[in-house]
Amino acid sequence: MAKSDSSVNLLRTPLHDLIIQQKAKLTEFSGWEMPVQFSGLKLEHQAVRSNVGMFDISHMGKFALQGPQLLSSLQSLVPSDLERLQPGQAQYSVLLNGQGGIIDDVIVYYQGETETGEQKAIIIVNAGTTQKDKTWFLEHLDSKTITFKDLSPKKVLIAIQGPQTISKLQPLVKEDLSQLKLFGHLEGTVLGKPAFIARTGYTGEDGFEVMVDPEVGQELWRSLYQAGVIPCGLGARDTLRLEAAMCLYGQDIDDHTTPLEAGLAWLVHLDTKGEFIGRDILEQQKAQKVNRRLVGLEMEGRHIARHGYRVVSNGKIVGEITSGTLSPTLEKAIALAYVPRDLSKVGTTLEIEIRGKLYRTKVVKKPFYRSPNRP
């Protein structure tokens, strides 16, 4: 595929050449040249919902941390109680600023203790916020006691997602994948080489994320492709995560939104942990209730509410769309938007301004789609 001049300075993952061979359409994403689709968005989306697909997510930030009382050190940076994690368990959470705004959403994988009693963890962050997050961690953690390694450029990360994932991935993995619980993880063996394997994902389906050295990652991608696993791009990743009502950083959540506003109250553990950055704001919001909420919307008809479109109630602009698409699974136009609390109740009718005209929508329960295949 011919390269445009604009692609010259974009970063590329170690799987880039394989992706080119598979005739992917490319796009710029957070400074990376990434596949937006291979065989087609709808086909890729349906492969993950009914069979199995794989995504190159090597562009994401990957940090390895180690030190005595590591979890207690991380406690002040997130609203979730990390100290309740057992080795091999993970916690989805958010890094918060002083105003309770979300610096990034992350997954903390607690790996347990070393022989010397130090705690180890892998933290996966978003591609576009990798440097910002790295700086934040280094500013707030004690470098004398905690070792911080940025594995981002040194590792391949592949997400294999869908109800048939285990049948395709297991022949390449030494460990019994069926024994790994949702949000469980282990240090295992893939293609005879060391690998970090987690039963997590960003599609709403069962699946695994595998982190390995670049050469192993290339062999794994080829092996899965030969086994019939469908390569998927950012397009299907976006429609899949939106059906599952999973937030996209920079659109649905950012430095100016709190987890309580974003419907992420389940990861805020005010009662079981001590001080953390932004706690006072979240306590205030919980006591007084938030002024706005991130809601799910379902359009009447086929008009798609896109990012940035205005939400209207009784002729007044009350919010805007953060994410929107035509759901391939539901065959309905769905969206997320922040609206005032009094308009956030399920069943509330609103309007979306699309090219100067207003179209009806209603608030629906999230997620839009819940997979029957999740463990």
C-alpha positions as CSV (number, residue, x, y, z in Angstrom):
1,M,0.0,0.0,0.0
2,A,1.4,3.4,-1.0
3,K,2.5,5.6,1.8
4,S,1.5,9.3,2.0
5,D,4.1,11.9,3.1
6,S,2.1,12.3,6.3
7,S,2.9,8.8,7.4
8,V,6.7,9.3,7.3
9,N,7.0,10.4,10.9
10,L,4.4,8.1,12.4
11,L,5.4,5.3,14.8
12,R,5.0,1.7,13.7
13,T,4.6,-1.5,15.7
14,P,6.7,-4.6,15.2
15,L,3.8,-6.1,13.4
16,H,3.6,-3.3,10.8
17,D,5.1,-5.3,7.9
18,L,2.7,-8.3,8.5
19,I,-0.2,-5.9,8.6
20,I,0.8,-4.4,5.3
21,Q,1.1,-7.9,3.8
22,Q,-2.5,-8.5,4.9
23,K,-3.6,-5.4,3.0
24,A,-4.8,-3.4,5.9
25,K,-6.1,0.1,5.3
26,L,-4.0,2.4,7.5
27,T,-4.8,5.5,9.6
28,E,-3.0,7.8,12.0
29,F,-3.9,7.1,15.7
30,S,-2.1,8.9,18.6
31,G,1.0,9.3,16.5
32,W,1.0,5.7,15.2
33,E,0.3,4.3,11.8
34,M,-2.3,1.7,12.6
35,P,-4.8,-0.5,10.7
36,V,-8.3,0.8,10.6
37,Q,-9.6,-2.3,8.9
38,F,-8.6,-5.4,7.0
39,S,-11.4,-7.4,5.4
40,G,-14.1,-4.8,6.4
41,L,-15.4,-3.3,9.6
42,K,-18.7,-5.3,9.8
43,L,-17.0,-8.6,9.0
44,E,-14.3,-8.0,11.6
45,H,-16.9,-6.9,14.2
46,Q,-19.0,-10.0,13.6
47,A,-15.9,-12.2,13.8
48,V,-15.3,-11.1,17.3
49,R,-18.9,-11.3,18.4
50,S,-19.4,-14.9,17.0
51,N,-16.0,-16.4,16.4
52,V,-12.6,-14.9,17.0
53,G,-10.6,-11.9,15.9
54,M,-7.2,-10.4,16.8
55,F,-5.9,-6.8,17.2
56,D,-2.4,-5.4,17.2
57,I,-2.4,-3.2,20.3
58,S,1.3,-2.9,20.6
59,H,1.0,0.9,20.5
60,M,-0.4,0.9,24.0
61,G,1.8,1.9,26.9
62,K,3.3,-1.0,29.0
63,F,4.9,-0.3,32.3
64,A,6.6,-2.8,34.8
65,L,6.8,-1.6,38.4
66,Q,8.5,-3.3,41.3
67,G,9.2,-2.4,44.9
68,P,8.4,-3.0,48.6
69,Q,4.7,-2.0,49.3
70,L,4.2,-1.2,45.7
71,L,0.4,-1.5,45.9
72,S,0.2,0.9,48.9
73,S,2.4,3.4,46.9
74,L,0.0,3.2,44.0
75,Q,-3.1,3.7,46.3
76,S,-2.7,7.5,46.3
77,L,-2.9,7.7,42.5
78,V,-6.2,5.8,41.9
79,P,-9.7,5.7,43.5
80,S,-9.7,1.9,43.5
81,D,-8.5,-0.2,46.4
82,L,-5.5,-2.0,44.9
83,E,-4.5,-3.6,48.2
84,R,-7.3,-6.1,48.0
85,L,-5.8,-7.6,44.8
86,Q,-4.4,-11.1,45.1
87,P,-1.4,-12.2,42.9
88,G,-2.8,-13.0,39.4
89,Q,-5.7,-10.5,39.7
90,A,-6.1,-7.1,37.9
91,Q,-8.1,-3.9,38.5
92,Y,-9.4,-1.5,35.9
93,S,-9.0,2.0,37.3
94,V,-8.2,5.6,36.5
95,L,-5.4,8.0,37.3
96,L,-6.9,11.2,38.8
97,N,-5.8,14.8,39.0
98,G,-6.5,17.2,41.9
99,Q,-9.9,18.1,40.5
100,G,-11.0,14.4,40.3
101,G,-10.5,14.5,36.5
102,I,-9.3,11.5,34.7
103,I,-5.7,11.6,33.5
104,D,-6.1,8.2,31.9
105,D,-7.8,4.9,32.4
106,V,-5.5,2.0,33.1
107,I,-5.4,-1.7,34.1
108,V,-3.2,-2.7,37.0
109,Y,-2.1,-6.3,36.9
110,Y,-0.7,-7.4,40.3
111,Q,1.9,-10.2,39.9
112,G,2.7,-10.9,43.5
113,E,5.9,-10.8,45.4
114,T,9.5,-11.7,44.4
115,E,11.8,-13.9,46.5
116,T,13.0,-10.7,48.3
117,G,9.5,-9.6,49.2
118,E,9.1,-6.9,46.6
119,Q,5.8,-6.5,44.9
120,K,5.5,-6.6,41.1
121,A,2.8,-5.2,38.7
122,I,2.3,-4.5,35.0
123,I,0.3,-1.4,34.2
124,I,-1.2,-1.0,30.7
125,V,-2.1,2.6,29.6
126,N,-3.4,4.3,26.5
127,A,-1.1,5.0,23.5
128,G,-1.7,8.7,23.4
129,T,-1.1,9.2,27.1
130,T,1.9,7.0,27.6
131,Q,4.4,9.8,28.1
132,K,2.0,11.8,30.2
133,D,1.3,8.8,32.4
134,K,5.0,7.9,32.7
135,T,5.8,11.4,33.9
136,W,2.9,11.2,36.4
137,F,4.1,7.9,37.9
138,L,7.7,9.1,38.1
139,E,6.6,12.3,39.8
140,H,4.5,10.6,42.4
141,L,6.4,7.4,43.2
142,D,9.5,7.1,45.2
143,S,12.3,6.3,42.8
144,K,14.5,5.1,45.6
145,T,12.3,2.2,46.5
146,I,10.3,1.6,43.3
147,T,11.8,0.5,40.0
148,F,9.8,1.8,36.9
149,K,10.5,0.2,33.5
150,D,8.8,1.4,30.3
151,L,8.3,-1.7,28.2
152,S,6.3,0.1,25.5
153,P,8.9,0.0,22.7
154,K,10.2,-3.5,23.7
155,K,7.0,-5.6,23.6
156,V,4.3,-6.7,21.2
157,L,0.8,-6.7,22.6
158,I,-1.9,-8.7,20.8
159,A,-5.6,-8.9,21.8
160,I,-7.3,-12.1,20.8
161,Q,-11.1,-11.7,21.3
162,G,-14.3,-13.7,20.8
163,P,-16.1,-16.8,22.0
164,Q,-13.7,-19.2,20.1
165,T,-10.5,-17.6,21.4
166,I,-9.4,-20.5,23.6
167,S,-9.7,-23.0,20.8
168,K,-7.4,-20.9,18.6
169,L,-4.9,-19.7,21.2
170,Q,-4.6,-22.8,23.4
171,P,-2.5,-24.9,21.0
172,L,0.1,-22.1,21.1
173,V,0.1,-21.8,24.9
174,K,1.6,-24.2,27.5
175,E,-0.7,-23.2,30.3
176,D,-4.4,-24.1,30.6
177,L,-6.2,-21.0,29.5
178,S,-9.6,-22.2,30.7
179,Q,-8.3,-22.0,34.3
180,L,-7.7,-18.3,34.0
181,K,-10.6,-16.2,35.4
182,L,-11.9,-13.0,33.9
183,F,-9.3,-10.3,34.8
184,G,-6.9,-13.0,35.7
185,H,-3.3,-13.1,34.3
186,L,-0.1,-15.1,34.5
187,E,3.4,-15.3,33.3
188,G,3.2,-18.2,30.8
189,T,4.7,-19.7,27.7
190,V,3.6,-18.9,24.2
191,L,5.3,-20.7,21.3
192,G,7.9,-22.0,23.8
193,K,8.9,-18.4,24.8
194,P,8.0,-16.3,27.9
195,A,4.8,-14.4,27.7
196,F,2.5,-12.3,29.9
197,I,-1.1,-13.5,29.3
198,A,-4.2,-11.7,30.7
199,R,-7.9,-12.5,30.3
200,T,-8.9,-8.9,29.6
201,G,-10.0,-6.9,26.6
202,Y,-11.8,-3.9,25.1
203,T,-14.6,-5.6,23.1
204,G,-17.1,-6.8,25.6
205,E,-16.3,-10.4,24.6
206,D,-14.2,-13.1,26.3
207,G,-10.6,-13.0,25.2
208,F,-7.0,-12.7,26.1
209,E,-4.2,-10.1,25.7
210,V,-0.7,-11.5,25.1
211,M,2.5,-9.5,25.7
212,V,5.7,-11.0,24.2
213,D,9.0,-10.0,22.6
214,P,8.7,-8.7,19.0
215,E,10.0,-11.8,17.2
216,V,7.6,-14.0,19.2
217,G,4.8,-11.6,18.5
218,Q,5.3,-11.8,14.8
219,E,5.3,-15.6,14.9
220,L,2.2,-15.5,17.1
221,W,0.4,-13.2,14.7
222,R,1.3,-15.4,11.7
223,S,0.3,-18.6,13.6
224,L,-3.1,-17.2,14.6
225,Y,-3.7,-15.9,11.0
226,Q,-2.9,-19.4,9.6
227,A,-5.3,-20.9,12.1
228,G,-8.1,-18.7,10.7
229,V,-8.2,-15.9,13.3
230,I,-9.5,-12.7,11.6
231,P,-7.2,-9.6,11.8
232,C,-9.2,-6.6,13.0
233,G,-8.5,-2.9,12.9
234,L,-9.4,0.2,15.0
235,G,-12.7,0.5,13.3
236,A,-14.1,-2.7,14.7
237,R,-12.4,-2.1,18.0
238,D,-14.4,1.1,18.3
239,T,-17.8,-0.3,17.4
240,L,-17.2,-3.3,19.7
241,R,-16.2,-1.3,22.7
242,L,-19.1,1.2,22.1
243,E,-21.7,-1.6,22.1
244,A,-20.2,-2.7,25.4
245,A,-20.3,1.0,26.6
246,M,-16.6,1.0,27.3
247,C,-15.2,4.5,27.5
248,L,-12.6,5.9,25.0
249,Y,-10.1,8.2,26.6
250,G,-10.0,11.6,25.0
251,Q,-13.7,11.3,23.9
252,D,-15.9,9.8,26.7
253,I,-13.5,10.6,29.5
254,D,-10.7,13.1,30.0
255,D,-9.0,15.5,32.5
256,H,-12.3,17.4,33.0
257,T,-14.6,14.4,33.7
258,T,-14.7,12.5,36.9
259,P,-15.4,8.7,37.3
260,L,-18.7,9.4,39.0
261,E,-19.9,11.5,36.1
262,A,-18.7,8.9,33.6
263,G,-20.6,6.0,35.2
264,L,-17.5,4.5,36.7
265,A,-18.6,4.7,40.3
266,W,-18.0,0.9,40.6
267,L,-14.2,1.5,40.6
268,V,-14.3,4.3,43.3
269,H,-13.8,2.6,46.7
270,L,-14.2,5.5,49.1
271,D,-15.2,3.2,52.0
272,T,-12.2,0.8,51.9
273,K,-9.2,3.0,51.3
274,G,-7.5,6.1,52.6
275,E,-6.4,9.3,50.9
276,F,-5.9,9.6,47.1
277,I,-5.5,12.4,44.7
278,G,-9.0,13.9,43.9
279,R,-10.7,12.1,46.8
280,D,-12.3,15.3,48.2
281,I,-13.9,16.1,44.9
282,L,-15.4,12.6,44.6
283,E,-16.7,12.7,48.2
284,Q,-18.4,16.0,47.4
285,Q,-19.9,14.7,44.2
286,K,-21.1,11.6,45.9
287,A,-22.8,13.6,48.7
288,Q,-24.3,16.3,46.5
289,K,-24.8,14.0,43.4
290,V,-23.2,14.8,40.1
291,N,-24.5,17.6,37.9
292,R,-24.2,15.6,34.7
293,R,-24.0,11.9,33.7
294,L,-22.6,9.9,30.7
295,V,-25.7,8.2,29.3
296,G,-26.4,5.7,26.5
297,L,-28.6,6.9,23.7
298,E,-30.5,5.0,21.0
299,M,-31.5,6.9,17.9
300,E,-35.0,6.6,16.4
301,G,-34.3,5.7,12.8
302,R,-30.9,5.3,11.1
303,H,-29.4,8.7,11.6
304,I,-26.0,8.4,13.4
305,A,-25.1,10.7,16.2
306,R,-21.4,11.4,15.8
307,H,-18.8,12.8,18.2
308,G,-19.4,16.5,18.8
309,Y,-23.0,16.6,17.7
310,R,-25.3,18.6,20.0
311,V,-27.9,17.1,22.3
312,V,-31.0,19.2,22.6
313,S,-34.0,19.3,25.0
314,N,-36.9,21.6,24.6
315,G,-35.0,23.7,22.1
316,K,-32.0,24.1,24.5
317,I,-28.5,22.6,24.0
318,V,-27.9,20.4,27.0
319,G,-24.9,18.4,26.0
320,E,-23.0,16.8,23.2
321,I,-22.2,13.3,21.8
322,T,-18.9,11.9,22.9
323,S,-19.1,8.6,20.8
324,G,-21.6,7.4,18.3
325,T,-21.9,4.7,15.6
326,L,-24.3,2.3,13.8
327,S,-24.1,-0.8,15.9
328,P,-23.4,-3.8,13.6
329,T,-24.8,-6.3,16.2
330,L,-28.0,-4.4,17.1
331,E,-28.4,-2.7,13.7
332,K,-29.3,0.5,15.5
333,A,-27.6,3.9,15.9
334,I,-26.2,4.2,19.4
335,A,-24.2,6.9,21.2
336,L,-22.8,8.1,24.5
337,A,-23.3,11.7,25.7
338,Y,-23.0,13.8,28.9
339,V,-26.4,15.3,29.8
340,P,-27.7,17.0,33.0
341,R,-28.6,14.7,35.8
342,D,-32.4,15.4,35.5
343,L,-32.3,14.3,31.9
344,S,-30.3,11.1,32.5
345,K,-33.1,8.8,33.4
346,V,-33.6,5.7,31.2
347,G,-36.5,6.4,28.8
348,T,-36.0,10.2,28.6
349,T,-36.5,11.5,25.1
350,L,-34.0,14.0,23.7
351,E,-33.0,15.3,20.3
352,I,-29.7,15.3,18.3
353,E,-28.8,18.1,15.9
354,I,-27.5,16.6,12.7
355,R,-26.7,19.0,9.9
356,G,-29.1,21.6,11.1
357,K,-32.0,19.2,11.7
358,L,-33.2,17.6,15.0
359,Y,-33.7,13.9,15.3
360,R,-35.2,12.0,18.2
361,T,-33.3,9.8,20.6
362,K,-33.9,8.2,24.0
363,V,-31.8,7.4,27.0
364,V,-31.3,3.6,27.3
365,K,-29.6,1.3,29.8
366,K,-25.9,0.6,29.4
367,P,-24.3,-1.4,28.0
368,F,-26.1,-1.5,24.7
369,Y,-25.0,-5.1,24.3
370,R,-24.0,-7.7,26.9
371,S,-22.2,-10.8,25.6
372,P,-23.5,-14.2,26.6
373,N,-20.0,-15.6,26.2
374,R,-18.2,-13.7,29.0
375,P,-16.8,-16.1,31.7
